Amino acid sequence: MQYVYGAMLLHSAGKDIDEKGVTAVLKSAGVEPDAAQVKALIASLQGINVAEVLAKAEAAPVAAVAAAAPAAPAEKEAKKEEKKEEKGVSEEEAAAGLSALFG
């Protein structure tokens, strides 16, 4: 994760994400970078628009929350209906029990 964080820091600073930059960021954070991991990170970011990926990542949680929000009122309605049904059943049972007492 440190390597990815270093790349994101470079991106947010408007710098090029390259081996030299990621290595410098990691060293300044007190991490001794592994050259192979730095190269692998740079290779995996080749041809990727970091700004676009970050914009999609920021929108994804909002979409998930928005999709989950309508479910909450439906659950409340279902619970209200269950409570109404429970009250109706218990009243009927009570009335049936009373009529049995008085024949």
N, C-alpha and C positions, 0 to 999 in steps of 0.2 A: 504494500500500500504506500510505503514511503516514496517509491519511485513514481507512482501515479500522482501523489500529492505534489511532488516536485514538478511534474509536468503541468499540473493545474496551476501551480503558483507561477510558473513561467508564462503560461497562457494569460492569466489574469493581469500580469505585469506587461503584457504586450510584447513579450520576447519570443524568439524562435524556440521551439521545443526541439532541442538537439542534444547529442551526447554530452557535449561540453557544458551546456546549460544545466542539464539534469544533474550531472556530476558535481558541478559547482554548488547547486542548491543543496544537495545531500551533504556535501562536505561542510557547508556553512551551518548545517543543522546538527553537525557532530556525528554523521553517519558515514561509515567507510563504504562507499558504493562498490557493488560488484559490477565490473565492466560488462559481463555477459548479460546481466539483467537490464542494465541501461540500454544495451544494444537491442535486446528483445523488446523493450518498451518502445523505443524509437521505431523499430520495424513494425510493431503492431499499430502504431499511430500513423504510419505512412498512408496518405490519401484520405485521412479522416478529418472532417471539418469539426474541430473541437467545439467551437461556438454553437454549431447546430446540434451536436450531441448533448451539450449542456442545456440548451433550450428545451429539447425534448425531455430530458431528465427532470427539469423543473416543472414541466407541464404534467408529467405522469402522475405525481402524487395528487395534484389538484383534480385530475380526472377521476382518480380512484375515490377520493373523498366525495366528489360530486355524484358519482354513481352510487355510493353507499348511503348518501343522505336520504333519498326517497324511500329507502327500505325501512328506516326508523319509524316514520309515521304509520306505515302499513303494519308494523309489529305492534304498535300501540293500539291500533284499531282492532287487531285480532285479539289482543288481551282484553279490550273492553267488551267485545262480543262474547268471549269466554266467561267473563264475570257476569254479564247479563244472563247468559244461559244458565250459569250456576245458580243465580238467584231465582230464576224461573223454576228450575227443577226443585230447588229446596222448598219453595212456597207450595208447589203442587204436592210434594211429599208431606208437608206439614198439614195441608188441608185434607189429604187422604187419611192421614193418621187421626185427625180430629173427628172426621165423619165416622170412622170406625169405632171411636169411643162412644159416640152418641147414637149410633145405630141407625 
